[in-house]
Amino acid sequence: MRPTAEPTRFSQFLSAIILTCFSAVVTAQPYRVLLSNDDGIESPRLHALHKALSQLENVEVVVSAPNANQSGASQSSIGSVTVDNFEQDGRFFGYAVHGRPADAVRFGIKELGKDQPFDIVVSGINRGANVGDVSHLSGTVGAAMEGLYHGLPAIAVSEAPNSENTAITARFAASLVDRYRRLGAPSGTMISINVPAGPLKGIAVRPMGDSYLQTGGYKIVEQTGQSTDYESVRLIVNSDNPTTDTYAYQQGYISVTPLKFNWTDFEILDEVESWNLQID
């Protein structure tokens, strides 16, 4: 009778081949990025970020962005939407959603990702910083938060409106996406990146704070009958608090801020409970 060693070795060899093939199939699955913004699908900064993300290894980028500028839309929604196929230089680029940034992300997750779910939502690059309290108004941050709302990790990317650092901003954001792809993403957290103009001094991880962009008042632009058109007077306020993202950004640092969806003020929760509020 022949010994059984050879069949055993053959079985082990065959199993190794099957396992290797299976692993190759698993690792071949692309890391799917849903890319959006609030400046609209024609924004050159969106296209710069798309280019940087598309150069990453084993990454697939799908664009679902507003068809027009929706700055300041926060996480608002109009519900039902019309969607156009958008072409750039004669080639399909992405989906132009007639709605808010959050609508574009929601459409992307629920419709474009229904068969192949996305791994992450990236929003930007926004024209204008979204540091401090301005984040609550931002459509860029709102789009990223919509991803977080649906259980996906998210990144919001913004830069100074007059920035010459767009290529750096795009590469920096792409490097964070690549880190998530390789090492995993933090659960329940959105990362907000803000890149200033001029020479960059470094990277500062800071909590959000201050309101650098404020409304100083309104001035009359036109009066017609009973109607009056007003224009808001915007003020830029410099931060003097070195612990905040606003200060770091204004001092020439790329600010990186982890944000959560839950706005609860836990420090005062027990105090509010002690008020013993009643229904009349």
Buried (B, 14 or more C-beta within 10 A) or exposed (E): EEEEEEEEEEEEEEEEEEEEEEEEEEEEEBBBBBBBBBBBBBBEBBBBBBBBBEEBEEBBBBBBBBBEBBBBBBBBBEEEBEBEEBEEEEEEBBBBBBBBBBBBBBBBBEEBBEEEEBBBBBBBBBBBBBBBBBBBBBBBBBBBBBBBBBEBBBBBBBBBEEBEBBEBBBBBBBEBBBEBBEEEBEEEEBBBBBBBBEEBEEBBEBEBBBBBBEEEEEEEEEEEEEEEEEEEEEEEBEBEEEEBBBBBBBBBBBBBBBBEEEEEEEEEEEEEEEEEEEEE
